[in-house]
Amino acid sequence: MNAQLNVDLHSHSLASDGLLQAHQVAARAKAGGVDVWALTDHDETKALGEARAAAEALGMRFINGVEISVSWTPRTLAANVVAPAPVAADSVRKPRSASDTTIHIVGLQIDPANPVLSKGLKAIRSGRDERAARMALDLEIAGIPGALEGAKKFAVNPELLSRSHFARFLVEAGKATSTHQAFFNYLTEGKPGFVQHQWATLAEAVSWIRAAGGVAVVAHPGRYKQLSQPQLNEFFAEFKDLGGRGIEVMTGSHSASQYDHFAEVARCYGFLASRGSDYHGPGESHVEPGALPPLPADLTPVWHDWF
């Protein structure tokens, strides 16, 4: 099943919120010993051609990918759902707020020219301008003017103005010492620059990926701390019922204990297991491409039948 391959199926370029051009990300992946690499820009596929050409020139297999933003709300109360998998010590979750939770779904092995996927991604991108304007207004009210223009300086793709671009502006403006601090102080729920936004539904995202011939994978599940563990279990069940196939077990934002926990989740639900650094660029990523531990040997890799 090619489990010994060094596979990295989650990374970003300047086409969304990464710091490097697609060919530069490919070079970092090659330097990290990656054999199979995917570019998964947020709600955008325009850099896949450049990424494929660079990967193939460097001798890597390339996988077309995308990361789709989803708004999801639990249907049941946490007390009414029984957790099927043990919870790691650092995975205990707070109850969610009344707002939707933003969850990211990675699509792998997609056809970027598929009209269903293309139309869906365009619809998501069209709502980002309004959200950015509201974020800038809230930051101005909090005493930080010029955020919209400042964020735009960091966005090569004007259709994808994201929180990462605002975070880079806040660092430049001296309001934070790092993008991680900028997110924590200003851009997460309950902070001055956070604006709730309605993204795609889970059903839409999975259906677009499947229409494009792809495999839907839950990105970095350890990051959705707004959800209680039972609510996250509900999400996994719904995702599987809709045709979702995989879950990121090894990813840059998971701790060692979360690797073990989400490996158990994969076993419990019968998910394929994925591995991806979620690389955004130097200084902003927890790990370099290719540097994650291998998947547990008993899990079926998402790439098991691709080549």
C-alpha positions in Angstrom: 0.0 0.0 0.0 3.0 2.3 -0.3 2.9 3.1 3.4 6.6 3.7 3.4 6.4 6.6 1.0 7.0 10.1 2.4 3.6 11.6 1.6 2.5 15.2 2.3 -1.0 15.9 1.2 -1.7 19.4 2.7 0.1 22.6 1.8 -0.6 26.2 0.7 0.8 28.7 -1.8 0.5 32.4 -2.5 -2.7 31.6 -4.4 -4.4 31.4 -1.0 -2.7 32.2 2.3 0.7 30.7 1.9 3.9 32.7 1.8 5.6 31.0 -1.2 4.8 30.5 -4.9 3.7 27.0 -5.8 7.0 26.0 -7.3 8.8 27.2 -4.1 6.6 25.0 -2.0 7.4 22.1 -4.3 11.1 22.8 -3.7 10.6 22.8 0.1 8.7 19.5 -0.2 11.5 17.9 -2.2 14.1 19.2 0.2 12.1 17.5 3.0 12.3 14.1 1.2 8.6 14.1 0.1 7.8 11.5 -2.6 4.1 12.4 -3.1 3.0 16.0 -2.6 -0.4 17.8 -2.8 -1.1 21.5 -3.0 -4.4 22.2 -1.2 -5.0 26.0 -1.4 -8.1 27.4 0.4 -11.1 27.4 -1.9 -8.9 27.8 -5.0 -7.2 25.6 -7.6 -5.5 28.2 -9.8 -1.9 27.2 -8.7 -2.3 23.5 -9.4 -0.8 23.6 -12.9 2.4 25.4 -11.6 2.6 23.0 -8.7 2.3 19.9 -10.9 4.9 21.1 -13.3 7.3 21.9 -10.5 6.7 18.6 -8.7 7.2 16.5 -11.8 10.4 18.4 -12.7 11.7 17.5 -9.2 10.8 13.8 -9.5 7.8 13.9 -7.1 4.3 12.5 -7.7 1.8 15.3 -7.6 -1.8 15.1 -6.3 -4.4 17.8 -7.2 -6.0 19.2 -4.0 -8.1 21.9 -2.5 -9.1 22.8 1.1 -12.8 23.9 1.3 -14.2 26.0 4.1 -17.3 24.6 5.7 -19.8 26.0 8.3 -21.2 23.2 10.5 -23.7 23.2 13.4 -24.4 20.1 15.5 -28.0 18.8 15.5 -27.8 17.2 18.9 -26.7 18.3 22.4 -23.4 17.0 23.6 -25.1 15.1 26.4 -27.1 13.0 24.0 -24.2 11.6 21.9 -22.0 8.8 23.2 -18.3 9.0 22.2 -17.1 5.9 20.4 -13.4 6.6 20.8 -11.2 7.5 23.8 -10.3 11.1 24.3 -6.6 12.0 24.6 -5.7 14.2 27.6 -5.0 17.3 25.6 -8.1 16.8 23.4 -10.8 17.6 26.0 -13.0 20.1 24.4 -15.1 23.0 25.6 -18.8 23.1 24.7 -19.4 25.0 21.5 -20.8 28.5 21.3 -24.1 29.3 19.6 -22.4 30.1 16.3 -21.4 27.7 13.5 -18.0 26.1 13.6 -15.7 26.5 10.6 -14.3 23.2 9.6 -11.9 22.5 6.7 -12.4 19.6 4.3 -9.5 18.7 2.0 -10.3 17.3 -1.4 -7.6 15.1 -3.0 -7.3 13.6 -6.5 -9.8 16.2 -7.7 -10.3 17.3 -11.3 -9.9 21.1 -10.9 -11.7 21.7 -14.2 -14.9 20.0 -13.0 -17.7 22.6 -13.3 -19.5 21.6 -10.1 -16.4 22.1 -8.0 -15.4 25.3 -9.9 -18.8 26.9 -9.4 -18.9 26.0 -5.7 -15.4 27.3 -5.0 -16.2 30.6 -6.8 -19.3 31.0 -4.6 -17.2 30.6 -1.5 -14.6 33.1 -2.7 -17.2 35.7 -3.5 -18.1 36.1 0.2 -14.6 36.9 1.4 -14.6 40.6 0.4 -17.6 41.3 2.7 -16.1 39.4 5.6 -12.7 41.2 5.1 -14.5 44.6 5.2 -16.3 43.7 8.4 -13.1 42.5 10.0 -11.3 45.7 9.1 -14.2 47.8 10.6 -14.1 45.8 13.8 -10.3 46.2 14.1 -10.7 50.0 13.5 -13.3 50.2 16.3 -10.7 48.4 18.5 -8.2 51.1 17.7 -6.3 49.5 14.7 -7.0 51.5 11.5 -5.9 50.6 8.0 -6.4 46.8 8.4 -8.1 46.2 5.1 -5.4 48.0 3.0 -2.7 46.5 5.2 -4.0 42.9 4.7 -4.4 43.4 1.0 -0.6 44.0 0.7 0.0 40.4 1.7 -2.7 38.9 -0.6 -1.5 38.0 -4.1 -4.9 36.6 -5.0 -7.5 39.4 -4.4 -10.3 36.8 -4.2 -8.7 35.1 -1.2 -8.2 37.7 1.5 -8.0 35.7 4.6 -7.4 35.9 8.4 -3.7 35.0 7.7 -3.3 38.2 5.7 -4.8 40.2 8.5 -2.5 38.4 10.9 0.5 39.4 8.9 -0.7 43.0 8.8 -1.1 43.0 12.6 2.5 41.8 13.0 3.8 44.5 10.6 1.8 47.1 12.5 3.4 46.0 15.8 0.2 44.7 17.3 1.6 41.2 17.6 5.0 39.6 17.6 3.9 36.6 15.5 1.0 35.5 13.3 0.1 32.9 16.0 -0.1 35.7 18.5 -2.2 37.8 16.1 -4.7 35.0 15.7 -4.9 34.4 19.4 -5.3 38.1 20.4 -7.4 39.4 17.5 -8.7 36.8 15.0 -10.3 33.9 16.9 -13.9 33.7 18.2 -14.6 36.4 20.8 -11.7 38.6 19.8 -12.0 42.1 18.1 -11.2 41.0 14.5 -13.2 37.8 14.3 -16.2 37.8 12.0 -18.4 34.7 11.7 -19.0 33.8 8.1 -21.3 31.3 6.4 -19.2 29.0 4.2 -20.3 26.0 2.3 -22.3 23.3 4.0 -20.7 20.0 4.8 -23.0 18.3 2.3 -22.0 20.8 -0.4 -18.3 20.5 0.2 -18.3 16.7 0.1 -20.6 16.6 -3.0 -18.3 19.0 -4.9 -15.3 16.9 -4.1 -17.0 13.7 -5.1 -18.4 15.3 -8.3 -14.8 16.2 -9.2 -13.7 12.6 -8.7 -11.9 13.3 -5.5 -11.7 11.9 -1.9 -13.0 14.1 0.9 -10.7 14.2 4.0 -11.2 16.1 7.3 -8.4 18.5 7.8 -6.6 18.8 11.2 -9.4 17.6 13.4 -7.6 18.4 16.5 -8.0 22.2 15.9 -11.8 22.3 16.3 -11.8 22.9 20.0 -15.1 24.8 19.9 -16.8 21.4 19.6 -17.2 19.0 22.5 -15.9 15.5 21.9 -19.5 14.2 21.4 -20.2 16.9 18.9 -17.1 16.1 17.0 -18.2 12.5 17.0 -21.5 13.6 15.5 -19.6 15.5 12.8 -17.5 12.4 11.9 -20.7 10.3 11.6 -22.4 12.9 9.4 -19.2 13.3 7.3 -19.1 9.5 6.7 -22.8 9.3 5.8 -22.3 12.0 3.2 -19.5 10.1 1.5 -16.5 11.5 3.3 -13.6 9.0 3.2 -10.7 10.1 5.3 -9.2 12.0 8.2 -5.8 13.7 8.7 -4.1 11.7 11.5 -0.6 13.2 11.1 -0.7 16.9 10.6 1.4 19.9 11.6 -1.0 21.2 14.3 -1.5 17.8 16.1 0.4 16.9 19.2 1.8 13.4 19.7 -1.1 12.3 21.9 -3.5 13.6 19.2 -1.8 11.5 16.6 -2.8 8.5 18.8 -6.3 9.8 19.4 -7.2 10.5 15.8 -5.6 7.2 14.7 -8.2 5.6 17.0 -10.9 7.7 15.4 -9.9 6.5 12.0 -10.1 2.9 13.2 -13.5 3.5 14.9 -15.1 5.0 11.8 -13.2 3.1 9.2 -11.7 6.3 7.7 -8.7 6.3 5.4 -5.7 8.0 7.1 -4.0 11.1 5.7 -0.7 12.8 6.4 0.0 16.5 5.7 2.1 19.3 7.1 -0.4 22.1 6.4 2.7 24.1 5.3 2.2 27.8 4.8 5.7 29.0 4.7 8.9 29.8 6.7 8.2 31.0 10.2 4.4 30.3 10.1 4.3 26.5 10.1 4.8 24.0 12.9 6.7 21.5 10.7 8.4 21.5 7.3 6.9 19.3 4.5 7.8 15.7 4.9 8.8 16.0 8.5 5.8 14.3 10.2 6.0 10.8 11.7 4.7 8.0 9.5 1.1 6.7 9.8 0.5 3.8 12.1 1.0 0.6 10.2 -2.5 -0.8 10.7 -4.2 2.2 9.2 -5.1 2.3 5.5 -3.5 5.4 3.8 -5.7 7.6 1.7 -3.3 7.0 -1.1 -3.4 3.2 -0.9 -4.9 2.7 -4.4 -3.6 5.7 -6.3 -0.4 4.2 -7.8 
